[in-house]
Amino acid sequence: MVPLPLANILHHKVPSALSALGVAIGVCMMITLSGLARGSLGEVADRWEAVDADLIIYPSNWSDNIITISGGGMSDKDAEKIKNLAIGDNAAVEYVVPIYLQRISVKGVEHSVVGVRPEDLQYLIGEGGITKGRIFDPKNACADWLKEKFSTPSDEIIDISESELAAHGGLEMVIDSRLARASSLKVGDEVYSAGRNFTIVGIVPAGAMVRAFIPLATAEHLFYGGMGRFTLMMVKLREGVSIGVAKEAIRKNKHLKVMSVGEYRAMLESSFGVIYPFVDTVNTITLIVAFLFILVTLYTMVIQRRREIAILRSMGASRRFILREVLTESLILTAIGAAVGIALAPAAGAGIEAVKPLLTVQLTAKWMLIAAAAAVVGGTLAAIYPAWRAMNVDVAETLSLE
């Protein structure tokens, strides 16, 4: 025999299905939007944390929010000082990687590009290495040529044409696989960016520090107009050197600031974490609307079944029994909707990443449980008023009128 709450739901198929669908949409949105906001932000932090370095050093007169900085704020002299840093009588630094950060447009989408020396690229792209093609300017020919051009005394303004820069390997770019897929780029393609035509010479796996890399010398020339200037230093400490002690030693140089690579995530979330309350607010409103739909559906069912409820009461059904039946109906609808919403979330996430390959949707068991718990609480609250109306049906009046 079919339980009474389930029988009522099956008797009212269309409104019941719409109520469950409303919950499914709300639950799916909660899981997917939370996964999108936290996944995309977390993916950026993961890429920076994957860099083979311990410290990030930047100029003291720049903002502590290094996410937005760019330009040539430090010089080769700063890099030499850090490279020679000693704690006690022991050298503290294994290597220093100067990088030039700049925002550029690739295929109409803004990205951070990093200018880095060819020999240092390995520290920024992880263990995967170059999977297709090769590294840019492998013999540092462009860097040597540009240094010679800028070091030669001349009264004339140095004018370097695009063809000259390209001929010396300066207009070569390495991109990650996600940018290649999103922009339909492959090795050998040309892409117009920063006022120049760059040739894609290599592709690295997703997870590299940024989406695009060019020679450091090219970045210094194009974005600074000279040589020997860069934005940040990524520093790897020698084994056994304390990060905290090294940071204190570097801070003695009033010209420089320092943070650990692990602190980047906290800074990123501090800057962009405001999106979390916004997403959570949208999710909450969506769920409230879904549960209002359940409330209206149950209320309508109660009104339509006043005679059946009155007959049950006249046969000895208690108010508690009526309450339990209505609450059970609500929870069944909620459970169906939550299950469908959770099942749809992976498909929704995959759809978002297919349309926008550079976005990351990170679905977690935590948010699935939160969505399921919110659905149970919402379904229970939505049933309170219809259940109260059902409990208080006037048996004598209802049966006499009908």
VOGU-3710 file (C-alpha; in Angstrom, 3 decimals, decimal comma):
1> mvplplanil> 0,000/0,000/0,000  1,323/3,427/-0,984  1,894/5,735/2,014  -0,618/8,571/2,213  1,908/11,450/1,665  3,324/9,748/-1,430  -0,174/8,964/-2,716  -1,096/12,646/-2,396  2,001/13,634/-4,333  1,269/11,118/-7,099
11> hhkvpsalsa> -2,337/12,327/-7,258  -1,137/15,909/-7,854  1,675/15,135/-10,308  2,105/18,471/-12,066  2,256/20,823/-9,039  4,369/18,283/-7,154  6,806/17,977/-10,076  7,075/21,758/-10,403  7,756/22,120/-6,672  10,490/19,484/-6,803
21> lgvaigvcmm> 11,941/21,151/-9,914  12,080/24,496/-8,112  14,079/22,916/-5,287  16,325/21,140/-7,814  17,137/24,414/-9,566  17,876/26,140/-6,256  20,116/23,331/-5,006  21,910/23,059/-8,341  22,521/26,832/-8,374  23,838/26,805/-4,807
31> itlsglargs> 26,343/24,048/-5,536  27,379/25,327/-8,966  27,690/29,047/-8,214  29,585/28,381/-5,001  31,844/26,005/-6,896  32,373/28,597/-9,625  33,262/31,465/-7,277  35,486/29,447/-4,978  36,893/27,256/-7,747  38,002/30,080/-10,034
41> lgevadrwea> 39,586/32,031/-7,189  41,150/28,919/-5,720  42,551/27,911/-9,120  44,481/31,191/-9,350  45,866/30,701/-5,827  46,783/27,090/-6,630  48,751/28,210/-9,683  50,786/30,726/-7,691  51,369/28,256/-4,877  52,648/25,727/-7,428
51> vdadliiyps> 55,588/28,008/-8,260  58,855/26,468/-7,072  59,666/29,343/-4,707  59,256/30,269/-1,050  59,056/34,077/-1,094  57,615/36,867/-3,216  59,518/40,162/-3,031  58,157/43,482/-4,279  58,953/47,231/-3,896  58,134/48,826/-0,540
61> nwsdniitis> 56,426/51,828/-2,166  53,893/49,605/-3,923  50,581/48,308/-2,605  50,575/45,156/-0,500  47,955/43,855/-2,926  50,361/42,411/-5,478  47,480/41,006/-7,525  47,035/44,296/-9,353  50,631/45,537/-9,594  52,689/45,651/-12,772
71> gggmsdkdae> 55,610/47,584/-14,168  59,325/47,795/-13,502  59,575/48,604/-9,819  62,818/46,733/-9,082  66,238/46,535/-10,689  68,999/44,024/-11,284  70,793/45,480/-8,232  67,877/44,393/-6,024  68,048/40,893/-7,466  71,797/40,745/-6,803
81> kiknlaigdn> 71,306/41,799/-3,172  68,704/39,100/-2,583  70,820/36,500/-4,345  73,691/37,288/-1,970  71,494/37,315/1,166  73,182/35,582/4,085  71,834/34,554/7,468  74,724/34,340/9,874  77,628/33,011/7,871  75,517/30,943/5,501
91> aaveyvvpiy> 74,042/31,804/2,109  70,254/31,802/2,392  69,053/31,893/-1,228  69,207/29,083/-3,768  67,977/31,146/-6,715  66,106/34,347/-7,633  63,600/34,534/-10,489  62,873/38,120/-11,618  59,532/38,423/-13,421  57,745/41,237/-15,212
101> lqrisvkgve> 53,962/41,204/-14,693  51,639/42,901/-17,142  48,004/42,658/-18,161  47,545/42,029/-21,882  44,740/40,960/-24,188  44,943/37,594/-25,939  42,169/36,928/-28,440  40,105/39,688/-26,852  40,391/38,375/-23,270  42,487/40,052/-20,555
111> hsvvgvrped> 45,230/37,890/-19,044  48,292/38,368/-16,882  51,459/37,755/-18,868  54,793/37,082/-17,167  58,095/38,094/-18,654  60,720/35,655/-17,448  64,199/34,550/-18,472  64,097/31,351/-20,565  66,234/29,457/-18,046  63,844/30,412/-15,208
121> lqyligeggi> 60,599/29,383/-16,902  60,878/25,873/-15,440  60,292/27,243/-11,919  56,952/28,813/-12,918  55,331/26,047/-14,951  55,574/23,053/-12,614  56,840/19,579/-13,308  54,963/19,110/-16,600  57,388/21,227/-18,592  56,783/22,113/-22,223
131> tkgrifdpkn> 54,326/19,560/-23,601  54,209/20,924/-27,159  56,730/23,014/-29,049  59,697/24,587/-27,292  60,737/27,338/-24,918  60,906/30,926/-26,172  64,290/32,518/-27,062  66,150/29,356/-25,907  69,642/30,821/-26,283  68,814/34,258/-24,837
141> acadwlkekf> 69,638/35,781/-28,196  66,989/38,496/-27,840  68,119/39,433/-24,328  71,775/39,703/-25,438  70,837/41,747/-28,502  68,615/44,152/-26,552  71,249/44,627/-23,835  73,771/45,522/-26,497  71,363/47,972/-28,135  70,572/49,746/-24,861
151> stpsdeiidi> 74,149/49,709/-23,576  75,596/51,307/-26,705  75,918/55,102/-26,169  73,751/57,008/-28,614  72,246/60,472/-28,860  69,306/59,131/-30,832  66,191/57,538/-29,406  66,453/53,767/-29,695  63,776/52,597/-32,106  63,320/48,861/-32,439
161> seselaahgg> 60,924/47,649/-35,086  58,624/44,693/-34,730  60,459/42,799/-37,467  63,823/43,291/-35,707  62,427/42,088/-32,407  60,822/39,073/-34,061  63,994/38,217/-35,984  65,909/37,910/-32,698  63,268/35,681/-31,058  61,772/38,415/-28,903
171> lemvidsrla> 58,173/37,978/-30,065  57,735/34,378/-28,966  55,129/33,298/-26,431  54,444/30,180/-24,380  50,855/29,644/-23,217  49,108/27,099/-21,030  46,814/24,386/-22,361  43,607/26,020/-21,077  44,307/29,271/-22,912  45,261/27,269/-26,012
181> rasslkvgde> 41,956/25,384/-25,864  39,840/28,437/-25,022  41,336/30,562/-27,799  41,871/27,743/-30,325  45,604/28,432/-30,437  48,342/25,977/-31,313  52,095/26,016/-31,768  52,993/28,148/-34,786  49,936/30,433/-34,577  50,337/34,184/-34,367
191> vysagrnfti> 48,408/36,256/-31,844  48,230/40,050/-31,731  48,893/41,335/-28,227  50,479/44,402/-26,614  50,690/46,025/-30,041  52,812/43,216/-31,515  52,300/39,923/-33,316  53,592/37,117/-31,098  54,211/33,574/-32,304  53,078/30,715/-30,071
201> vgivpagamv> 56,151/28,480/-29,757  55,219/26,290/-26,792  52,351/25,016/-24,657  52,604/24,038/-20,982  50,077/22,123/-18,874  47,317/23,960/-17,005  48,511/24,874/-13,527  51,366/27,157/-14,551  51,673/30,478/-12,696  49,854/32,455/-15,428
211> rafiplatae> 48,317/31,739/-18,818  51,038/33,336/-20,959  54,821/33,793/-20,781  57,197/35,899/-22,892  60,946/36,644/-22,644  61,816/38,957/-19,757  63,872/41,164/-22,070  60,864/41,618/-24,360  58,603/42,563/-21,454  61,163/45,071/-20,147
221> hlfyggmgrf> 61,496/46,658/-23,587  57,784/46,737/-24,494  56,318/47,724/-21,136  59,161/49,647/-19,485  61,150/50,963/-22,422  64,530/49,833/-21,139  66,374/46,921/-19,597  67,139/45,622/-16,120  63,741/46,413/-14,543  61,068/43,985/-13,369
231> tlmmvklreg> 57,987/43,683/-11,128  58,547/40,874/-8,634  61,171/38,414/-7,480  60,274/34,803/-6,774  62,873/33,504/-4,314  63,771/29,928/-3,438  65,549/29,512/-0,087  68,233/26,973/0,603  67,232/23,836/2,457  67,003/24,394/6,195
241> vsigvakeai> 66,566/28,177/5,977  63,527/29,380/7,932  61,031/31,378/5,872  60,267/33,607/8,870  63,941/34,366/9,536  64,559/35,062/5,842  61,573/37,436/5,706  62,893/39,401/8,688  66,330/39,659/7,069  64,824/40,953/3,818
251> rknkhlkvms> 62,606/43,484/5,622  65,745/45,174/6,942  66,097/46,493/3,424  63,572/49,351/3,602  63,327/49,372/-0,175  61,709/45,920/-0,331  58,664/44,077/0,995  58,239/40,339/1,223  55,544/37,705/1,684  55,623/33,942/1,543
261> vgeyramles> 54,092/32,214/-1,456  51,619/30,603/0,964  50,310/34,041/2,004  49,221/34,798/-1,555  45,986/32,823/-1,160  44,922/34,802/1,915  45,654/38,067/0,096  43,677/36,900/-2,936  40,662/35,939/-0,832  40,907/39,218/1,087
271> sfgviypfvd> 40,763/41,145/-2,178  38,136/39,133/-4,038  36,411/37,201/-1,237  33,632/39,824/-1,290  32,152/37,773/-4,120  31,364/34,948/-1,684  28,632/36,832/0,262  27,173/38,006/-3,048  26,976/34,457/-4,404  25,600/33,153/-1,113
281> tvntitliva> 22,928/35,881/-1,139  21,838/34,941/-4,667  21,704/31,277/-3,629  19,645/32,102/-0,547  17,109/34,140/-2,521  16,798/31,345/-5,098  16,138/28,755/-2,407  13,599/31,004/-0,656  11,672/31,363/-3,914  11,789/27,576/-4,409
291> flfilvtlyt> 10,447/26,915/-0,923  7,744/29,533/-1,304  6,651/27,538/-4,311  6,457/24,424/-2,120  4,482/26,388/0,487  1,957/27,534/-2,128  1,711/24,025/-3,587  1,096/22,410/-0,199  -1,348/25,122/0,817  -3,307/24,582/-2,390
301> mviqrrreia> -3,331/20,827/-1,798  -4,590/21,330/1,765  -7,418/23,576/0,581  -8,360/21,045/-2,094  -8,296/18,169/0,410  -10,213/19,814/3,254  -12,972/17,172/3,012  -10,451/14,264/3,095  -8,708/15,825/6,082  -12,037/16,316/7,876
311> ilrsmgasrr> -12,967/12,650/7,234  -9,593/11,534/8,653  -10,158/13,684/11,740  -13,693/12,293/12,173  -12,280/8,756/12,030  -9,885/9,481/14,885  -6,796/10,904/13,181  -5,023/13,211/15,588  -3,738/16,691/14,854  -0,229/15,288/15,227
321> filrevltes> -1,002/12,709/12,500  -2,162/15,445/10,101  0,930/17,506/10,900  3,197/14,545/10,235  1,524/13,763/6,888  1,909/17,317/5,552  5,506/17,600/6,759  6,295/14,239/5,170  4,855/15,406/1,842  7,064/18,489/1,982
331> liltaigaav> 10,176/16,504/2,847  9,535/13,995/0,052  9,250/16,830/-2,482  12,351/18,459/-1,012  14,330/15,210/-1,052  13,449/14,554/-4,688  14,355/18,109/-5,653  17,634/18,028/-3,694  18,642/14,704/-5,235  17,924/15,969/-8,750
341> gialapaaga> 19,761/19,251/-8,029  22,852/17,447/-6,735  22,776/15,137/-9,765  22,512/18,104/-12,141  25,369/20,091/-10,543  28,246/18,195/-12,249  26,543/18,613/-15,626  26,012/22,332/-14,970  29,650/22,727/-13,936  30,849/20,881/-17,033
351> gieavkpllt> 28,607/23,080/-19,179  30,065/26,275/-17,713  33,632/25,060/-18,265  32,768/24,008/-21,828  31,386/27,454/-22,671  34,042/29,345/-20,647  37,128/27,087/-20,564  39,140/29,519/-18,438  36,661/29,308/-15,559  36,912/26,593/-12,924
361> vqltakwmli> 33,900/25,020/-11,197  35,036/23,115/-8,129  32,247/20,919/-6,792  32,828/19,716/-3,251  31,061/17,305/-0,921  30,927/20,114/1,642  28,686/22,307/-0,506  26,548/19,356/-1,554  25,897/18,628/2,119  25,209/22,329/2,807
371> aaaaavvggt> 22,722/22,420/-0,079  21,026/19,219/1,120  20,794/20,561/4,690  19,398/23,888/3,444  16,812/21,969/1,418  15,678/19,942/4,461  15,401/23,042/6,654  13,635/25,005/3,914  11,244/22,186/3,143  10,311/21,883/6,806
381> laaiypawra> 9,728/25,628/7,194  7,711/25,744/3,969  5,354/23,076/5,340  4,601/24,771/8,672  1,781/27,063/7,523  -0,018/24,496/5,303  0,316/21,941/8,114  -1,161/24,419/10,603  -4,114/25,043/8,278  -4,625/21,294/7,862
391> mnvdvaetls> -4,516/20,700/11,628  -7,131/23,361/12,213  -9,723/22,277/9,667  -13,198/22,552/11,257  -14,480/18,983/10,909  -18,180/19,677/11,506  -18,338/22,722/9,277  -16,410/21,083/6,440  -18,471/17,892/6,388  -21,788/19,737/6,685
401> le> -20,943/22,075/3,831  -19,569/19,368/1,554
//
